[in-house]
Amino acid sequence: MSVADRVHTGTVSDESEETTQHADEQSSMDEQGDSQLPMLNEGKEIMHHEHKISSPKTKDEHANSEVYTATSLSLKTKDKSVKSQPLILDWAFGINQALPVFSLLDQDRLVMLYGCANVAVIHDHASNSQRLLQGHCSPISSLCVSEDRRWLVTADKGQESLVIVWDSFTGIPVLTLFDCHPEGGVVALALSKDSKYLATVGAGRVQRVCIWDWTNEGEGPTCQTDISPEHGCQNHILFNPTDSSQLLSNSKSHVLFYTWDKKIMEYTAPELSDKTFSKVVGSLSQSAFHFAGLQAFSVTLAGNLVLWESLRDTSTCQPNAMKATKLIPLQKDGITTLTMCDSLIVTGDMRGRVKFYDGNFKLITWCSEFNLDPIASISFSKDIPFNNSLEQQEDCTVNAKQFVIRNFVISTVSATVVHVTRRGSVAQTLLREHEGPLHTVACHPKQPLVAMGSHSGILKVWDYEQKVVISSRDFHPDKQIQCITYDPQGFYLAVGFVSGAVKILDTYTLQQEEQESIQYSQDCITHLTFSHDSTLLATADTGKAVMVFHLCKEGGGLSWKYLGKHRSHYKPIQDLLFGVDLDSRQPRLLSLGIDRRLVEYDLQKSKKDELLILSSERIEQSAVPMCMAWYPPLSTEHFLLTASNHYKMKLFNVTTKMCRKTVLGPTYGSPMKRMLILPPSKDGDLNSYYMAYITQDKVGLQILPLDGNPYKSSAMICHSMGVSSLACSYDGRYVFTAGGVDKTVFSWEISLSALEAAAALGGKDLVPFYSLLEGGRDGELVRAMEDFFYYCQLRNQGIDSMETRRVSTQIPLTEVPFVMRALGFYPTEQELEDMQNEVKFSRYAETGNHVTDVDLEEFIKLFVNHRPAFGTSSEELCSAFQVLGAVVENGRPVITREELLELLQARGEHMTEEELGECFMTLLGFNVEGGRSEARISQCKETDKLLLESELPPDITADTFATDILGFHVATQELPPEQDSSSSITCKDSFEQM
């Protein structure tokens, strides 16, 4: 009975390409009860995972199982009416050329398996459809398939590495191994011929090889062994097709042979070097067992084949360990891949040729007319060819014998996949993808077209609904594409190159009227943007400069001319954006830099070779702005939206540049890198607005208007090695992400109903915000807020007053800073001003009046949105000391007492001498009872100075500052201010001083 017959699973509610949750199943006995079935563990969600085992399934449950009942590979159409996730992976553009490509089906349909970033793709070329196997949070590092193509295995390298066994017929994961190689993941995989055993090779410095009996219940591998690092990194492993107890693996320098039995596994490393045969062997590429299982071969990049044999001891008639017995120079070109097909030995080489040899290494035939790059992998069809004259061809020997070759799929190092028919005379290109980093993607403003360009110089335009390439252009390899964008009318496609050149192409032909590139910079172009009327084009480069080009009439036609350039930032530019002036309806241009400056350019007064600046505003104190976008018209006031690396989003008035609102942004491990407002969906409410964004490795959606509600945002991992770019379709149905170094673009289908449903489940009013407070609604922090509210009212009415108290749900806006500090949050003066402006002008556009009071609900939102997202960490404090302090002999940064006091009084929002003395006296415990009057301050100024000199050490380290001065208990742990009780007591005392 085969493994396919023995594996039973339960039903799975969602298709694997629509969910990141794996199946949760457990095995039971089959109908005869004569074999033990595999235990199937729950897989891993995109953000986190749990290890669960379900109860045994009954026979009736097995009858309803998709895996149990599946009889053939199916890529059925997804049910478009059921969308359980806000973002559903719809298509994967690209391929990881470092992984092999496998042929899964090759009769009426051509189906293949390949890796794409952290997703495995089952691609049906005939129907132009994909099944996307999601579950890995790190890039897939290894792939393998079973002999009958029923089972697929994927593995990754990362901190939480996974090995997943999939059912190819349904795309359902049937087994997940969590952290089976915690030293760094998996670098190589192999399944035995009967699919019962799985071999994995770890990616650590000391590699571990494990054998897993994945079809049976049990914890841990059947056996394992560690490999000495002196044998090199083993990156290829294979079972003996005739004996599953034998394996081989190879690195670039060594071939290892393994034997295992029960829990014991051993290996030998036969000697192989240039001295072995007194000839240059070359770097090893791949190894394989002979189809009879008695010999093994290894091919090298020098064009040689090493023959391994196990010679028998004549005295005991027992086989000895494998030994290199022959070095056969097969060809002059380096051999990159080796595989067995029926009774033939098949190789692929550096010149893109595939050669077939018989068991005696005689050349039978070859395929060399395809003009391919070096071969990366060869996979033959599982179908045995028919023995008829139409399928036969003659070999190249003198006898010209008839033979038949199965169809096969070739992948190359240049991301090309080719299908070759049995007669070897017809080659069909299945995929030709980007082989260089793909950093940019852009969508047509009026049609279902998406363009993508890479460092390989290839520009492609896809119809993302039909999944076909509309047009493409191959620039020279030295023309590395860094960014692209469409103009709002859809007439032009601007392309920015690493060389600093800019090309403006026709949208459909991808050709330009002017043959010469527009080049006024030698630095890489990082941003491109068109004005709303398509008459201006602005660029930003790594030289921190902004350039503007304008469309001019010339000779009866239109051409793009250089207007001017300005190096307006002293640190890299983060974002570049065109807008529309509210009064004149003329274009506005703004740039945002790491230098925390928002620069607006005077386009009306600028002239040839002179780009003028209209204003330059510093919009952040310590945070670094990451991106910006125009906020949709959700109120009568117009705003510019920015996001920073402190996980905050801010709304600025487009005219005054005043910060009008600060909210807590998505906190999914890394700050936002880019955001864009989605166009209104035809199927949704035209008055509802949504935003798409990317972080370091995730893509997400956000419901507008912004208020800090964490349940209004959703995100999931898209490119684990980093997201480079984001684009949205013209109708708001899809978002596209480019993965940069993983050479991939993902298409995500948007489900706004699922996003709204998730937000509704989070609760209404203040319920979502209570979840962001320590202890929740009934916690100490909320009770402290209520107490401070009443205390403020008592203090305003007079502590010693005997009149009847007037209790209200509001406090004056002027009291907000003191309550914030009493709760352990110490905002800067600029942050306090932003808070007060946010409340003061919150209803000014509608009513014309200022708001002077704040209630508890508004205060809780202010507190949650303005306080640091993750408190203050010891790393931040150490970083500050490294910047400001002087490094001493032991390598620890130190600030002297005099330098610290001078910095506090002269830098940033500097403190006065009285304020400094007051703070230090309180922190050091000399002012526990409260404040002092002005007269007492002047009298005790000299005393305070002497106390500071005596109590503060002459040299202050980060640990000293944290523990002895600030009062944190442990300097190495994260220290959120709101959790420091001593600070709250000190600030509570400050109320008595007012």
Secondary structure, 3 states (H helix, E strand, C coil): CCHHHHCCCCCCCCCHHHCCCCCCCCCCCCCCCCCCCCCCCCCECCCCECCCCCCCCCHHHHHCCHHHHCCCCCCCCCCCCCCCCCEEEEEEEECCCCCCCEEEEECCCEEEEEEECCEEEEEECCCCEEEEECCCCCCEEEEEECCCCCEEEEEECCCCCEEEEEECCCCEEEEEEECCCCCCCEEEEEECCCCCCEEEEECCCCCEEEEECCCCCCCCCCEEEECCHHHCCCCEEEEECCEEEEEEEECCCCEEEEEEECCEEEEECCCCCCCCCCCCCCCEEEEEECCCCCEEEEEECCCEEEEEEEEECCCCCCEEEEEEEEEEECCCCCEEEEEEECCEEEEEECCCCEEEECCCCCEEEEECCCCCCCEEEEEECCCCCCCCHHHCEECCCCCCCEECCCCEEEEECCCEEEEECCCCCCEEEEEECCCCCECEEEECCCCCEEEEECCCCEEEEEECCCCEEEEEEECCCCCCEEEEEECCCCCEEEEEECCCEEEEEECCCCCCCCCCCEECCCCCEEEEEECCCCCEEEEEECCCCEEEEEEEEECCEEEEEEEEEECCCCCCEEEEEEEECCCCCCEEEEEEECCCEEEEEEEEEEECCEEEEEEEEECCCCCCEEEEEECCCCCCCCEEEEEECCCEEEEEECCCCCEEEEEECCCCCCCCCEEEECCCCCCCCCCCCEEEEECCCEEEEEECCCCCCHHHEEEEECCCCCCCEEEECCCCCEEEEECECCCEEEEEEECHHHHHHHHHHCCCCCHHHHCCCCCHHHCHHHHHHHHHHHHHHHHHHCCCCCCCCCCCCEEEHHHHHHHHHHCCCCCCHHHHHHHHHHHHCCCHHHHCCCCCEEEHHHHHHHHHHHCCCCCECHHHHHHHHHHHCEECCCCCEEEEHHHHHHHHHHCCCCCCHHHHHHHHHHHCCCCCCCCCCHHHHHHCHHHHHHHHHHHCCCEECHHHHHHHHCCCCCCCCCECHHHCHHHHHHHHHHHHHC
